[in-house]
Amino acid sequence: MDLFTMRVFAEGEAQAGQPGGSSMITMIIYLVAMIAIFYLLLIRPQKKREKEARKMLEALAVGDKIVTIGGIYGKITKLKEDTIEIVSGSGNEKSTIQLSRSSVKEVLTIKE
């Protein structure tokens, strides 16, 4: 056994006789630290992405060029409360498609 392992066993035996005072506090500190890390790495960035997506959907305007979640490129021709109408294609092969607002993945039009 190395010196570190012997020290860990010695501390464990010394704490075994105590009624769990300091070990309980360290467990609570670790639990709080894990929750804080979880919040900072997972929950907070997800809420930020959702907020940006909601802001983008609210800012849609007629004439914006967009890409849908399905990969369709088009230009918005009509806006309603929860649907949009886009024109896709070029030349004589243009198609009009009605979609849900939430199906917009990205706005390609640069606004100044």
C-alpha positions as CSV (number, residue, x, y, z in Angstrom):
1,M,0.0,0.0,0.0
2,D,1.2,3.5,-0.7
3,L,1.2,6.3,1.8
4,F,-2.0,8.0,0.4
5,T,-4.1,4.8,0.6
6,M,-3.0,4.2,4.2
7,R,-3.9,7.8,5.1
8,V,-7.4,7.4,3.6
9,F,-8.0,4.2,5.5
10,A,-6.8,5.8,8.7
11,E,-9.1,8.8,8.2
12,G,-12.0,6.5,7.5
13,E,-11.4,4.5,10.6
14,A,-11.1,7.7,12.7
15,Q,-14.4,9.0,11.4
16,A,-16.2,5.7,11.8
17,G,-16.3,6.3,15.6
18,Q,-17.8,9.8,15.2
19,P,-21.6,10.2,14.7
20,G,-21.2,11.6,11.1
21,G,-20.8,15.3,11.7
22,S,-18.2,16.5,9.2
23,S,-18.8,13.8,6.6
24,M,-22.5,14.8,6.4
25,I,-21.5,18.4,5.8
26,T,-19.1,17.5,3.0
27,M,-21.8,15.4,1.3
28,I,-24.2,18.4,1.4
29,I,-21.5,20.7,0.0
30,Y,-20.8,18.2,-2.8
31,L,-24.5,17.9,-3.6
32,V,-24.9,21.7,-3.8
33,A,-21.8,21.9,-6.0
34,M,-23.2,19.3,-8.4
35,I,-26.5,21.0,-8.6
36,A,-24.8,24.4,-9.3
37,I,-22.6,22.8,-12.0
38,F,-25.6,21.1,-13.6
39,Y,-27.4,24.5,-13.7
40,L,-24.5,26.4,-15.2
41,L,-23.6,23.7,-17.8
42,L,-27.1,22.4,-18.9
43,I,-30.1,24.4,-17.8
44,R,-28.9,28.0,-18.3
45,P,-27.6,27.6,-21.9
46,Q,-30.8,25.8,-22.9
47,K,-33.0,28.6,-21.6
48,K,-30.7,31.1,-23.5
49,R,-31.2,29.2,-26.8
50,E,-34.9,29.0,-26.3
51,K,-35.1,32.8,-25.6
52,E,-33.1,33.5,-28.8
53,A,-35.3,31.2,-30.9
54,R,-38.5,32.8,-29.5
55,K,-37.1,36.3,-30.3
56,M,-36.2,35.2,-33.8
57,L,-39.7,33.8,-34.5
58,E,-41.3,37.0,-33.2
59,A,-39.1,39.2,-35.5
60,L,-40.1,37.4,-38.7
61,A,-41.3,39.8,-41.4
62,V,-42.6,39.5,-45.0
63,G,-39.7,39.3,-47.4
64,D,-37.3,37.5,-45.0
65,K,-35.4,34.6,-46.6
66,I,-35.6,31.6,-44.3
67,V,-34.6,27.9,-43.9
68,T,-37.1,25.5,-42.3
69,I,-36.3,22.7,-40.0
70,G,-36.9,20.3,-42.9
71,G,-34.3,22.1,-45.0
72,I,-36.6,24.1,-47.3
73,Y,-35.3,27.5,-48.4
74,G,-37.9,30.1,-49.1
75,K,-39.0,33.7,-48.8
76,I,-41.9,34.7,-46.6
77,T,-44.9,36.1,-48.4
78,K,-47.6,36.1,-45.7
79,L,-47.5,36.2,-41.9
80,K,-50.3,35.1,-39.7
81,E,-50.4,34.6,-35.9
82,D,-49.1,31.0,-35.9
83,T,-48.5,30.2,-39.6
84,I,-46.4,31.6,-42.4
85,E,-46.6,31.3,-46.1
86,I,-43.4,31.0,-48.1
87,V,-42.4,30.8,-51.8
88,S,-39.8,28.3,-52.6
89,G,-38.1,27.4,-55.9
90,S,-37.0,29.5,-58.9
91,G,-38.2,30.5,-62.3
92,N,-41.4,28.7,-63.4
93,E,-41.0,26.1,-60.6
94,K,-42.1,28.2,-57.7
95,S,-44.2,26.6,-55.0
96,T,-46.2,28.3,-52.2
97,I,-46.0,26.4,-48.9
98,Q,-47.9,27.1,-45.7
99,L,-46.0,26.3,-42.5
100,S,-46.1,26.6,-38.8
101,R,-44.0,29.5,-37.4
102,S,-42.2,27.1,-35.2
103,S,-40.8,25.2,-38.2
104,V,-38.4,28.1,-39.1
105,K,-34.9,27.1,-38.2
106,E,-33.0,30.2,-39.4
107,V,-33.5,33.6,-40.9
108,L,-31.0,34.3,-43.8
109,T,-31.9,37.9,-44.4
110,I,-29.4,40.3,-42.7
111,K,-31.3,43.2,-41.1
112,E,-29.5,46.5,-40.4
